[in-house]
């Protein structure tokens, strides 16, 4: 058997290259549209993306909030003791009042 028998006979022409280029352009266009949609959503929610340097400087404490959103997953609760007027913006709160018992 000759080696030539096993070689592919497909000739990659300019048409197949342009089809590949069109596919690449379609992928790039879809990525641009996706980025534009993400940017629009962020602007609607008044949010901004952090760059890599800012992400690296974040600590676990930066993730704590007194006002969780509906889509936030709560991992744990941290009790806070403060005047009730300070806690008025917290979503979950309870008021401790002294009981009728004497000291």
Secondary structure, DSSP 4 states (H G I P E B T S, - for coil): --GGGGS------HHHHHHHHHHHHHHHHHHHHHHHHHHHHHHHTT--PPPHHHHHH--GGGG--SS--TTPPP---------TTGGGG-SS-------S---
